[in-house]
Amino acid sequence: MWLVSLVAVYPLVLVFQAFVVPMVSSWPLAAKAALFPLVLLTLMTYVIMPVVTRVLRRWL
């Protein structure tokens, strides 16, 4: 499950860093620091992991 989570998180982090971080570069540090886990954890919990788990159910 660790490997599956890593494979799911890594592309999401890359996309977040490439597209979202430049848009919020002027935000205060606390706001930027709060945005990253809020977006990442929400997407992982409700979008990414259910799909990945369904696709890899036989392997898991």
PDB file of N, CA, C and O in Angstrom:
ATOM      1  N   MET A   1       0.826  -1.194   0.000  1.00  0.00           N
ATOM      2  CA  MET A   1       0.000   0.000   0.000  1.00  0.00           C
ATOM      3  C   MET A   1       0.870   1.256   0.000  1.00  0.00           C
ATOM      4  O   MET A   1       0.484   2.284  -0.557  1.00  0.00           O
ATOM      5  N   TRP A   2       2.056   1.167   0.634  1.00  0.00           N
ATOM      6  CA  TRP A   2       2.958   2.313   0.653  1.00  0.00           C
ATOM      7  C   TRP A   2       3.363   2.697  -0.767  1.00  0.00           C
ATOM      8  O   TRP A   2       3.352   3.874  -1.126  1.00  0.00           O
ATOM      9  N   LEU A   3       3.713   1.711  -1.558  1.00  0.00           N
ATOM     10  CA  LEU A   3       4.128   1.957  -2.939  1.00  0.00           C
ATOM     11  C   LEU A   3       2.977   2.521  -3.765  1.00  0.00           C
ATOM     12  O   LEU A   3       3.181   3.429  -4.570  1.00  0.00           O
ATOM     13  N   VAL A   4       1.798   2.003  -3.578  1.00  0.00           N
ATOM     14  CA  VAL A   4       0.622   2.492  -4.298  1.00  0.00           C
ATOM     15  C   VAL A   4       0.356   3.946  -3.928  1.00  0.00           C
ATOM     16  O   VAL A   4       0.071   4.766  -4.801  1.00  0.00           O
ATOM     17  N   SER A   5       0.447   4.270  -2.654  1.00  0.00           N
ATOM     18  CA  SER A   5       0.240   5.652  -2.215  1.00  0.00           C
ATOM     19  C   SER A   5       1.294   6.579  -2.803  1.00  0.00           C
ATOM     20  O   SER A   5       0.978   7.686  -3.241  1.00  0.00           O
ATOM     21  N   LEU A   6       2.524   6.138  -2.815  1.00  0.00           N
ATOM     22  CA  LEU A   6       3.606   6.950  -3.385  1.00  0.00           C
ATOM     23  C   LEU A   6       3.375   7.208  -4.867  1.00  0.00           C
ATOM     24  O   LEU A   6       3.536   8.334  -5.339  1.00  0.00           O
ATOM     25  N   VAL A   7       3.004   6.177  -5.590  1.00  0.00           N
ATOM     26  CA  VAL A   7       2.754   6.317  -7.028  1.00  0.00           C
ATOM     27  C   VAL A   7       1.557   7.234  -7.285  1.00  0.00           C
ATOM     28  O   VAL A   7       1.524   7.926  -8.302  1.00  0.00           O
ATOM     29  N   ALA A   8       0.594   7.250  -6.398  1.00  0.00           N
ATOM     30  CA  ALA A   8      -0.568   8.119  -6.556  1.00  0.00           C
ATOM     31  C   ALA A   8      -0.259   9.557  -6.148  1.00  0.00           C
ATOM     32  O   ALA A   8      -0.747  10.494  -6.781  1.00  0.00           O
ATOM     33  N   VAL A   9       0.538   9.744  -5.109  1.00  0.00           N
ATOM     34  CA  VAL A   9       0.815  11.081  -4.582  1.00  0.00           C
ATOM     35  C   VAL A   9       1.818  11.838  -5.445  1.00  0.00           C
ATOM     36  O   VAL A   9       1.648  13.035  -5.678  1.00  0.00           O
ATOM     37  N   TYR A  10       2.838  11.176  -5.912  1.00  0.00           N
ATOM     38  CA  TYR A  10       3.931  11.856  -6.609  1.00  0.00           C
ATOM     39  C   TYR A  10       3.462  12.694  -7.808  1.00  0.00           C
ATOM     40  O   TYR A  10       3.830  13.865  -7.895  1.00  0.00           O
ATOM     41  N   PRO A  11       2.670  12.144  -8.729  1.00  0.00           N
ATOM     42  CA  PRO A  11       2.209  12.984  -9.849  1.00  0.00           C
ATOM     43  C   PRO A  11       1.319  14.138  -9.388  1.00  0.00           C
ATOM     44  O   PRO A  11       1.362  15.229  -9.957  1.00  0.00           O
ATOM     45  N   LEU A  12       0.524  13.893  -8.366  1.00  0.00           N
ATOM     46  CA  LEU A  12      -0.338  14.946  -7.844  1.00  0.00           C
ATOM     47  C   LEU A  12       0.489  16.095  -7.271  1.00  0.00           C
ATOM     48  O   LEU A  12       0.154  17.261  -7.480  1.00  0.00           O
ATOM     49  N   VAL A  13       1.551  15.780  -6.559  1.00  0.00           N
ATOM     50  CA  VAL A  13       2.440  16.801  -6.007  1.00  0.00           C
ATOM     51  C   VAL A  13       3.126  17.571  -7.134  1.00  0.00           C
ATOM     52  O   VAL A  13       3.242  18.794  -7.064  1.00  0.00           O
ATOM     53  N   LEU A  14       3.574  16.878  -8.155  1.00  0.00           N
ATOM     54  CA  LEU A  14       4.219  17.553  -9.288  1.00  0.00           C
ATOM     55  C   LEU A  14       3.272  18.532  -9.976  1.00  0.00           C
ATOM     56  O   LEU A  14       3.659  19.657 -10.292  1.00  0.00           O
ATOM     57  N   VAL A  15       2.049  18.110 -10.204  1.00  0.00           N
ATOM     58  CA  VAL A  15       1.061  18.983 -10.840  1.00  0.00           C
ATOM     59  C   VAL A  15       0.751  20.172  -9.942  1.00  0.00           C
ATOM     60  O   VAL A  15       0.652  21.303 -10.416  1.00  0.00           O
ATOM     61  N   PHE A  16       0.600  19.920  -8.659  1.00  0.00           N
ATOM     62  CA  PHE A  16       0.325  20.996  -7.704  1.00  0.00           C
ATOM     63  C   PHE A  16       1.458  22.012  -7.715  1.00  0.00           C
ATOM     64  O   PHE A  16       1.216  23.218  -7.776  1.00  0.00           O
ATOM     65  N   GLN A  17       2.693  21.528  -7.655  1.00  0.00           N
ATOM     66  CA  GLN A  17       3.853  22.421  -7.642  1.00  0.00           C
ATOM     67  C   GLN A  17       3.966  23.211  -8.947  1.00  0.00           C
ATOM     68  O   GLN A  17       4.361  24.377  -8.929  1.00  0.00           O
ATOM     69  N   ALA A  18       3.631  22.603 -10.050  1.00  0.00           N
ATOM     70  CA  ALA A  18       3.782  23.266 -11.343  1.00  0.00           C
ATOM     71  C   ALA A  18       2.700  24.304 -11.615  1.00  0.00           C
ATOM     72  O   ALA A  18       2.978  25.339 -12.220  1.00  0.00           O
ATOM     73  N   PHE A  19       1.476  24.041 -11.179  1.00  0.00           N
ATOM     74  CA  PHE A  19       0.372  24.907 -11.565  1.00  0.00           C
ATOM     75  C   PHE A  19      -0.200  25.759 -10.438  1.00  0.00           C
ATOM     76  O   PHE A  19      -0.569  26.910 -10.669  1.00  0.00           O
ATOM     77  N   VAL A  20      -0.280  25.228  -9.247  1.00  0.00           N
ATOM     78  CA  VAL A  20      -0.929  25.958  -8.152  1.00  0.00           C
ATOM     79  C   VAL A  20       0.049  26.876  -7.428  1.00  0.00           C
ATOM     80  O   VAL A  20      -0.290  28.023  -7.134  1.00  0.00           O
ATOM     81  N   VAL A  21       1.238  26.400  -7.141  1.00  0.00           N
ATOM     82  CA  VAL A  21       2.209  27.189  -6.374  1.00  0.00           C
ATOM     83  C   VAL A  21       2.509  28.536  -7.039  1.00  0.00           C
ATOM     84  O   VAL A  21       2.551  29.545  -6.335  1.00  0.00           O
ATOM     85  N   PRO A  22       2.718  28.603  -8.350  1.00  0.00           N
ATOM     86  CA  PRO A  22       2.958  29.927  -8.943  1.00  0.00           C
ATOM     87  C   PRO A  22       1.783  30.898  -8.775  1.00  0.00           C
ATOM     88  O   PRO A  22       1.986  32.109  -8.690  1.00  0.00           O
ATOM     89  N   MET A  23       0.561  30.369  -8.729  1.00  0.00           N
ATOM     90  CA  MET A  23      -0.603  31.246  -8.578  1.00  0.00           C
ATOM     91  C   MET A  23      -0.743  31.799  -7.168  1.00  0.00           C
ATOM     92  O   MET A  23      -1.340  32.858  -6.975  1.00  0.00           O
ATOM     93  N   VAL A  24      -0.201  31.098  -6.185  1.00  0.00           N
ATOM     94  CA  VAL A  24      -0.350  31.531  -4.792  1.00  0.00           C
ATOM     95  C   VAL A  24       0.975  32.006  -4.197  1.00  0.00           C
ATOM     96  O   VAL A  24       1.120  32.061  -2.976  1.00  0.00           O
ATOM     97  N   SER A  25       1.931  32.344  -5.041  1.00  0.00           N
ATOM     98  CA  SER A  25       3.255  32.730  -4.537  1.00  0.00           C
ATOM     99  C   SER A  25       3.221  33.993  -3.691  1.00  0.00           C
ATOM    100  O   SER A  25       4.100  34.193  -2.852  1.00  0.00           O
ATOM    101  N   SER A  26       2.236  34.841  -3.891  1.00  0.00           N
ATOM    102  CA  SER A  26       2.158  36.075  -3.105  1.00  0.00           C
ATOM    103  C   SER A  26       1.398  35.887  -1.787  1.00  0.00           C
ATOM    104  O   SER A  26       1.336  36.814  -0.979  1.00  0.00           O
ATOM    105  N   TRP A  27       0.832  34.723  -1.565  1.00  0.00           N
ATOM    106  CA  TRP A  27       0.095  34.457  -0.327  1.00  0.00           C
ATOM    107  C   TRP A  27       1.059  34.385   0.854  1.00  0.00           C
ATOM    108  O   TRP A  27       2.243  34.098   0.675  1.00  0.00           O
ATOM    109  N   PRO A  28       0.555  34.644   2.055  1.00  0.00           N
ATOM    110  CA  PRO A  28       1.390  34.442   3.251  1.00  0.00           C
ATOM    111  C   PRO A  28       1.768  32.960   3.398  1.00  0.00           C
ATOM    112  O   PRO A  28       1.059  32.070   2.928  1.00  0.00           O
ATOM    113  N   LEU A  29       2.883  32.729   4.050  1.00  0.00           N
ATOM    114  CA  LEU A  29       3.400  31.367   4.197  1.00  0.00           C
ATOM    115  C   LEU A  29       2.387  30.433   4.853  1.00  0.00           C
ATOM    116  O   LEU A  29       2.225  29.293   4.417  1.00  0.00           O
ATOM    117  N   ALA A  30       1.710  30.900   5.889  1.00  0.00           N
ATOM    118  CA  ALA A  30       0.740  30.048   6.591  1.00  0.00           C
ATOM    119  C   ALA A  30      -0.400  29.619   5.661  1.00  0.00           C
ATOM    120  O   ALA A  30      -0.857  28.479   5.727  1.00  0.00           O
ATOM    121  N   ALA A  31      -0.848  30.513   4.812  1.00  0.00           N
ATOM    122  CA  ALA A  31      -1.931  30.180   3.884  1.00  0.00           C
ATOM    123  C   ALA A  31      -1.459  29.171   2.837  1.00  0.00           C
ATOM    124  O   ALA A  31      -2.181  28.230   2.508  1.00  0.00           O
ATOM    125  N   LYS A  32      -0.251  29.368   2.315  1.00  0.00           N
ATOM    126  CA  LYS A  32       0.299  28.409   1.341  1.00  0.00           C
ATOM    127  C   LYS A  32       0.508  27.045   1.986  1.00  0.00           C
ATOM    128  O   LYS A  32       0.237  26.008   1.379  1.00  0.00           O
ATOM    129  N   ALA A  33       0.987  27.061   3.210  1.00  0.00           N
ATOM    130  CA  ALA A  33       1.232  25.802   3.917  1.00  0.00           C
ATOM    131  C   ALA A  33      -0.072  25.078   4.230  1.00  0.00           C
ATOM    132  O   ALA A  33      -0.092  23.848   4.283  1.00  0.00           O
ATOM    133  N   ALA A  34      -1.148  25.805   4.434  1.00  0.00           N
ATOM    134  CA  ALA A  34      -2.445  25.185   4.708  1.00  0.00           C
ATOM    135  C   ALA A  34      -3.096  24.665   3.430  1.00  0.00           C
ATOM    136  O   ALA A  34      -3.802  23.657   3.457  1.00  0.00           O
ATOM    137  N   LEU A  35      -2.864  25.340   2.325  1.00  0.00           N
ATOM    138  CA  LEU A  35      -3.498  24.955   1.062  1.00  0.00           C
ATOM    139  C   LEU A  35      -3.014  23.599   0.555  1.00  0.00           C
ATOM    140  O   LEU A  35      -3.814  22.781   0.103  1.00  0.00           O
ATOM    141  N   PHE A  36      -1.720  23.365   0.631  1.00  0.00           N
ATOM    142  CA  PHE A  36      -1.146  22.131   0.079  1.00  0.00           C
ATOM    143  C   PHE A  36      -1.756  20.870   0.693  1.00  0.00           C
ATOM    144  O   PHE A  36      -2.270  20.035  -0.052  1.00  0.00           O
ATOM    145  N   PRO A  37      -1.723  20.696   2.016  1.00  0.00           N
ATOM    146  CA  PRO A  37      -2.317  19.463   2.558  1.00  0.00           C
ATOM    147  C   PRO A  37      -3.830  19.413   2.387  1.00  0.00           C
ATOM    148  O   PRO A  37      -4.397  18.333   2.221  1.00  0.00           O
ATOM    149  N   LEU A  38      -4.486  20.557   2.425  1.00  0.00           N
ATOM    150  CA  LEU A  38      -5.935  20.572   2.251  1.00  0.00           C
ATOM    151  C   LEU A  38      -6.314  20.027   0.873  1.00  0.00           C
ATOM    152  O   LEU A  38      -7.186  19.165   0.762  1.00  0.00           O
ATOM    153  N   VAL A  39      -5.671  20.518  -0.150  1.00  0.00           N
ATOM    154  CA  VAL A  39      -5.961  20.058  -1.512  1.00  0.00           C
ATOM    155  C   VAL A  39      -5.490  18.619  -1.713  1.00  0.00           C
ATOM    156  O   VAL A  39      -6.232  17.780  -2.225  1.00  0.00           O
ATOM    157  N   LEU A  40      -4.261  18.345  -1.310  1.00  0.00           N
ATOM    158  CA  LEU A  40      -3.683  17.018  -1.529  1.00  0.00           C
ATOM    159  C   LEU A  40      -4.477  15.928  -0.810  1.00  0.00           C
ATOM    160  O   LEU A  40      -4.828  14.918  -1.420  1.00  0.00           O
ATOM    161  N   LEU A  41      -4.756  16.116   0.454  1.00  0.00           N
ATOM    162  CA  LEU A  41      -5.463  15.086   1.219  1.00  0.00           C
ATOM    163  C   LEU A  41      -6.899  14.903   0.746  1.00  0.00           C
ATOM    164  O   LEU A  41      -7.407  13.782   0.722  1.00  0.00           O
ATOM    165  N   THR A  42      -7.554  15.993   0.370  1.00  0.00           N
ATOM    166  CA  THR A  42      -8.921  15.880  -0.136  1.00  0.00           C
ATOM    167  C   THR A  42      -8.954  15.088  -1.441  1.00  0.00           C
ATOM    168  O   THR A  42      -9.769  14.181  -1.603  1.00  0.00           O
ATOM    169  N   LEU A  43      -8.069  15.434  -2.364  1.00  0.00           N
ATOM    170  CA  LEU A  43      -8.020  14.696  -3.631  1.00  0.00           C
ATOM    171  C   LEU A  43      -7.629  13.238  -3.428  1.00  0.00           C
ATOM    172  O   LEU A  43      -8.201  12.349  -4.057  1.00  0.00           O
ATOM    173  N   MET A  44      -6.670  12.991  -2.563  1.00  0.00           N
ATOM    174  CA  MET A  44      -6.239  11.612  -2.319  1.00  0.00           C
ATOM    175  C   MET A  44      -7.360  10.776  -1.703  1.00  0.00           C
ATOM    176  O   MET A  44      -7.558   9.622  -2.083  1.00  0.00           O
ATOM    177  N   THR A  45      -8.084  11.351  -0.763  1.00  0.00           N
ATOM    178  CA  THR A  45      -9.118  10.602  -0.053  1.00  0.00           C
ATOM    179  C   THR A  45     -10.339  10.323  -0.912  1.00  0.00           C
ATOM    180  O   THR A  45     -10.858   9.207  -0.903  1.00  0.00           O
ATOM    181  N   TYR A  46     -10.803  11.318  -1.652  1.00  0.00           N
ATOM    182  CA  TYR A  46     -12.081  11.186  -2.337  1.00  0.00           C
ATOM    183  C   TYR A  46     -11.988  10.934  -3.841  1.00  0.00           C
ATOM    184  O   TYR A  46     -12.982  10.550  -4.458  1.00  0.00           O
ATOM    185  N   VAL A  47     -10.821  11.142  -4.440  1.00  0.00           N
ATOM    186  CA  VAL A  47     -10.713  10.982  -5.893  1.00  0.00           C
ATOM    187  C   VAL A  47      -9.667   9.931  -6.268  1.00  0.00           C
ATOM    188  O   VAL A  47      -9.991   8.930  -6.907  1.00  0.00           O
ATOM    189  N   ILE A  48      -8.435  10.157  -5.878  1.00  0.00           N
ATOM    190  CA  ILE A  48      -7.318   9.349  -6.373  1.00  0.00           C
ATOM    191  C   ILE A  48      -7.308   7.934  -5.787  1.00  0.00           C
ATOM    192  O   ILE A  48      -7.308   6.960  -6.540  1.00  0.00           O
ATOM    193  N   MET A  49      -7.300   7.808  -4.472  1.00  0.00           N
ATOM    194  CA  MET A  49      -7.161   6.483  -3.856  1.00  0.00           C
ATOM    195  C   MET A  49      -8.332   5.545  -4.137  1.00  0.00           C
ATOM    196  O   MET A  49      -8.098   4.352  -4.329  1.00  0.00           O
ATOM    197  N   PRO A  50      -9.573   6.015  -4.172  1.00  0.00           N
ATOM    198  CA  PRO A  50     -10.633   5.072  -4.551  1.00  0.00           C
ATOM    199  C   PRO A  50     -10.432   4.489  -5.954  1.00  0.00           C
ATOM    200  O   PRO A  50     -10.680   3.304  -6.177  1.00  0.00           O
ATOM    201  N   VAL A  51      -9.988   5.314  -6.884  1.00  0.00           N
ATOM    202  CA  VAL A  51      -9.748   4.833  -8.247  1.00  0.00           C
ATOM    203  C   VAL A  51      -8.564   3.872  -8.273  1.00  0.00           C
ATOM    204  O   VAL A  51      -8.648   2.797  -8.868  1.00  0.00           O
ATOM    205  N   VAL A  52      -7.469   4.254  -7.634  1.00  0.00           N
ATOM    206  CA  VAL A  52      -6.270   3.409  -7.622  1.00  0.00           C
ATOM    207  C   VAL A  52      -6.557   2.083  -6.919  1.00  0.00           C
ATOM    208  O   VAL A  52      -6.116   1.031  -7.382  1.00  0.00           O
ATOM    209  N   THR A  53      -7.279   2.122  -5.826  1.00  0.00           N
ATOM    210  CA  THR A  53      -7.616   0.904  -5.096  1.00  0.00           C
ATOM    211  C   THR A  53      -8.489  -0.016  -5.947  1.00  0.00           C
ATOM    212  O   THR A  53      -8.298  -1.232  -5.948  1.00  0.00           O
ATOM    213  N   ARG A  54      -9.442   0.563  -6.665  1.00  0.00           N
ATOM    214  CA  ARG A  54     -10.306  -0.233  -7.533  1.00  0.00           C
ATOM    215  C   ARG A  54      -9.495  -0.866  -8.667  1.00  0.00           C
ATOM    216  O   ARG A  54      -9.694  -2.036  -8.995  1.00  0.00           O
ATOM    217  N   VAL A  55      -8.596  -0.105  -9.254  1.00  0.00           N
ATOM    218  CA  VAL A  55      -7.788  -0.616 -10.365  1.00  0.00           C
ATOM    219  C   VAL A  55      -6.830  -1.713  -9.901  1.00  0.00           C
ATOM    220  O   VAL A  55      -6.613  -2.690 -10.618  1.00  0.00           O
ATOM    221  N   LEU A  56      -6.263  -1.559  -8.722  1.00  0.00           N
ATOM    222  CA  LEU A  56      -5.255  -2.508  -8.228  1.00  0.00           C
ATOM    223  C   LEU A  56      -5.794  -3.472  -7.173  1.00  0.00           C
ATOM    224  O   LEU A  56      -5.016  -4.028  -6.398  1.00  0.00           O
ATOM    225  N   ARG A  57      -7.086  -3.677  -7.132  1.00  0.00           N
ATOM    226  CA  ARG A  57      -7.687  -4.486  -6.063  1.00  0.00           C
ATOM    227  C   ARG A  57      -7.142  -5.913  -6.009  1.00  0.00           C
ATOM    228  O   ARG A  57      -7.004  -6.469  -4.919  1.00  0.00           O
ATOM    229  N   ARG A  58      -6.837  -6.507  -7.133  1.00  0.00           N
ATOM    230  CA  ARG A  58      -6.311  -7.883  -7.124  1.00  0.00           C
ATOM    231  C   ARG A  58      -4.891  -7.941  -6.583  1.00  0.00           C
ATOM    232  O   ARG A  58      -4.508  -8.918  -5.938  1.00  0.00           O
ATOM    233  N   TRP A  59      -4.112  -6.898  -6.843  1.00  0.00           N
ATOM    234  CA  TRP A  59      -2.732  -6.862  -6.366  1.00  0.00           C
ATOM    235  C   TRP A  59      -2.668  -6.519  -4.880  1.00  0.00           C
ATOM    236  O   TRP A  59      -1.813  -7.030  -4.157  1.00  0.00           O
ATOM    237  N   LEU A  60      -3.569  -5.658  -4.431  1.00  0.00           N
ATOM    238  CA  LEU A  60      -3.570  -5.268  -3.025  1.00  0.00           C
ATOM    239  C   LEU A  60      -4.157  -6.382  -2.190  1.00  0.00           C
ATOM    240  O   LEU A  60      -4.250  -6.255  -0.969  1.00  0.00           O
TER     241      LEU A  60
END
